[in-house]
């Protein structure tokens, strides 16, 4: 492997329809997006769920790239089969192996456009830093969350998620399409520069490191019994102070935040996360150095040597 | 029948979860809403769809109250069975017959809070006029649309829909809960006044009368190939002028509105309507007189005589 091959995925969740629509139009008119000479594999993550207008058929595809699931031959859930299929096609031993995977999502949270990475791989951070430099995108480092594993992009030696919101599920929205197209186009420019060795990395990246998630207040029977407080709804990326309103009950009672000062909530009121018992996630804003030997890691990645 | 019995429905669409949540909390704490002494039957329209987080299981329940469907004993779709069940319980010959049905919905469109009525029944218009007077709610008169029949509230001698948006499907949202509660509370105040004969109707009501719906531009294969223009997204109730932008293609081409001047779009980009080939509906704003004999109609309604 000596050429950079990029895997672009849309519709990993079947009810996030803006990126799949963009891909479909791009298939019809190649000129819509300039690939800058990059070799690209472009796929719909979960075509059956997209057809059904649902997040998934049997299980969340974006939690299905776990070795135990992939290797358990008794598991024949649709998403497990689909994950195996994607790995067989685009994984390291695949027919069309890719080194970098970029997975395009949308969210009902008012996150704007953002990047999600799942570990501290220097190449992920490096590519995220380029998008942050160019577009100012916030980066959510989703790590240390034992309840959530098996994200698609983790399976590839380098990969990140693009999240764009707010948008309802199943809704084509002008702003979301425009933002998805913009991030996709910038990403391809940066990856082409990366490939040609002409990129200059910033020294630092601002990350929002996952600390923990907060569930909705629930009754004894498990029903949600308070909603996100109006002052916190759509206030993603805004630090939360101890004692500030977090949830409200229907009788007007306010439930306040009791945790550490100045953590930063993200994915506030993502519709798909209520079933995962997540009303929002709390992060800590940190400034990290970009690894000094990142050029070497990228070079190794492109040449098929696993990066650090 | 000499007592007013009011049927309140939430969750007629299983992915519109704010009103069902409000009903659930209300069941737990009766004091949350003041019924003003009214006799109320309160139900979840589509409990199975609510459990599944879907609009419906087999068919749209809110298009299932058609005589032909209700009487076709071979039709055993879940929603047809459920419609029969609701009619058997709360219809004219039911165990707990109701004269007025109020059906609480939410929408992904930026409609704010509004009332939908489905015909020109004087009692529907009269109750809508009271809510308009008190809360300034716009009223969408959805009539003359042969492609859509069998709305729940049409089955009752008097009934209207409350629509509140914008909110994503499956999402508890503080504003939507607050607005739903407000409209519900005002409605019960007005109905109680109606029952006691102490209500003074306004002389006029502003209605937005349905003219026609517009589909998304589609390719030969039926795929949507343009999205709602950014200047029209979330511009419900704002008159549209001939030549103003309506849709946009991904290559930047703008498709303009070619119809009559000054019609008023509603339900712009309601996620559930793409499958119904509706990108938005066009209405005409009209000022109507409230029938002079509306008190008599209401009186007849309450006393079980079919109103005009």
Interface residues (C-beta under 8 A of the other chain):
Chain A: X21 X22 X24 X25 X26 X28 X29 X31 X32 X53 X54 X108 X166 X167 X168 X169 X170 X171 X172 X173 X174 X175 X177 X178 X181 X216 X219 X223 X224 X225 X227 X228 X229 X230 X233 X248 X249 X250 X251 X269 X271 X272 X274 X275
Chain B: X21 X22 X24 X25 X26 X28 X29 X31 X32 X53 X54 X108 X166 X167 X168 X169 X170 X171 X172 X173 X174 X175 X177 X178 X181 X216 X219 X223 X224 X225 X227 X228 X229 X230 X233 X248 X249 X250 X251 X269 X271 X272 X274 X275
